[in-house]
């Protein structure tokens, strides 16, 4: 899904997608990485985050499910 990794192998339900297709050309296989990307949630994380910063992220997540 990111251009810098466009030539790297990727996983499909049928195995390695490299050579048959890539993230930019629709192929016959199901692109597992693209599926995860569409449904995933990317959260800020860092081992130097303060408790206050963590609390902000936790609060935002809780508000998503209210």
CORCORJO-V172574 format. One record per residue. N is the residue number from 0. RES is the residue in one small letter. OMEGA is omega in degrees with one decimal (* if undefined). Layout:
# CORCORJO-V172574
n=<N:N>
res=<RES:RES>
omega=<OMEGA:OMEGA>
This chain:
# CORCORJO-V172574
n=<0:1:2:3:4:5:6:7:8:9:10:11:12:13:14:15:16:17:18:19:20:21:22:23:24:25:26:27:28:29:30:31:32:33:34:35:36:37:38:39:40:41:42:43:44:45:46:47:48:49:50:51:52:53:54:55:56:57:58:59:60:61:62:63:64:65>
res=<x:x:x:x:x:x:x:x:x:x:x:x:x:x:x:x:x:x:x:x:x:x:x:x:x:x:x:x:x:x:x:x:x:x:x:x:x:x:x:x:x:x:x:x:x:x:x:x:x:x:x:x:x:x:x:x:x:x:x:x:x:x:x:x:x:x>
omega=<179.7:-174.4:-177.8:-179.5:-173.7:-178.7:180.0:175.5:175.2:-173.3:169.8:176.8:178.9:-178.8:-178.5:-179.0:-177.7:179.5:177.4:-177.2:170.5:-174.1:-174.2:-178.8:-178.7:178.9:-178.8:-179.1:175.5:-178.9:-176.5:179.6:179.1:178.4:178.1:179.6:-179.5:-174.4:-172.5:178.0:179.4:-178.1:173.8:176.7:178.9:-179.7:177.2:178.3:176.5:176.0:178.9:178.0:177.5:179.2:177.5:180.0:179.1:179.1:178.9:178.5:178.4:-179.4:178.1:-174.9:177.7:*>
